[in-house]
Amino acid sequence: MRTATIPALQYHPLERLPVQRPVDRYTIVKDRCRGLRVLDLGAYDETEIAKPQHTSWKWLHAEIASVAREVLGVDASPALPPEGVATPVGTRIVRGGVEDLSAIVARYKPDIIVAGEIIEHTPDTLGWLQKLAKDAPGVKFLATTPNTTSILNLLLALTGRENNHQDHLQVYSYKTLATLASRVPLQGARLTPYYYDPHIFRGRMPAFAAPVVTGIDVALLKPLQWLFPLTAFGWVLEGTFPEA
């Protein structure tokens, strides 16, 4: 599952962007982490720690752990004990913020660093990524993040609504992610759209209504995202931090 690198952009509104068909977010992350030593940023999910057999929500950290050689999670959540936790999937998650990962990176020496749905939350995303690039030269980096022009937001906009979390400080598009990648900088940076995943809402709905969510996804949302990839739910940004 490989994609072309981001081309030089003119930042003209009429330039055509080379966007491939969307993929499943969990599948592409697992593919990139298979057999590697992974540092998973923002790994903690107290719901999953308490209910490891929960079936309505996929935990990215557990998905990574199922294929990686070794995984260390990092999270700044106040719900995470100061001493960290051992997880039900055989990994450990330690307390730490993305703004200063120097000691953790130096000690753990990851092959790849994953930031799942984080970069839209942090006030100085470019700043901590540039610092991380200096701390982890030659290390692969992968981030997933929601898409500004997702079909869900486009449809909601027609009704005067918007889908965003109260902790989101920015939402990225193809071009803003390309800009971010160039300023870090990320070598061989690639962008892949990922599909909306209806499991996000299944757990919040009565059991009898869950099939409706699946039906809308199969009949409407997924075909539209396939036909128009720039309307996919989110993006996978990946590349390699430059060697020192």
C-alpha positions, 0 to 999 in steps of 0.5 A: 500500500504505497502512495506517490510523494507530495508534488511541488504545489503552485497553491493555485485554486484551480491546480489539480491535486494527485489524490488516490482512492481512500483507504481504511485508517487502521489498515494503513497504520498497521501496514506501516507499523508491521514488525517495527518498534513503534512509539505511539503518541496519544495512545491512552484511552481510559475507556479501552483500558477499562474495557479491552473487549469493547466491540463498538470502538477500535483502539488504534494502540491495540491495532498497532500492538497486534502487528508491531515488534514492540510498542511504547505509548505516550500520553499527557492525559491527566487520567494516566497515572504518573507511573504509567500503565501496563495495557491489556494488549501487552504494551506500556503507556507512559506519561509525557507530552508531545512538546518534549519527547527528547528523553523518551526518543533517546531511550526507546529508539523507535523505528516509526513514530505514530501520531493518531488524531493528535496534530489537530489538537496541539497549539504549536504543531509545527514547533513540536514536529520540528523539535521531534525531527531533530530528536529522531533523525532518520525515523519514520513518522506517520500522523492521521488527522480529520479532513477540512473538506470531508463529505460529512462536513460538506453535508452538515454545512448545507444544514448550518452545522459542523462536525468538530471536537471542542479540543480541535484547534485546527483542521487540515486539508491536502494543501495545509498538510503539504505545507506542514510537511515541507516546513518540518521538513518530512522527506518523501512526504505522502498523503493518503485519504482515509474513509469515514468509519461508522463505528465512531457513532455505532457505540453512541446509538441504540442497538436497533439504529446501528444498521442505519449508520452502516447503511448510510455509509455503504450506500452514500458516504463511501461511494462519494468518498471513493468518487471524490477522494478530497471529500474523504473523512481524514488524511494519513501523512507520512514521511521520514525525518531528515538525517542529522 
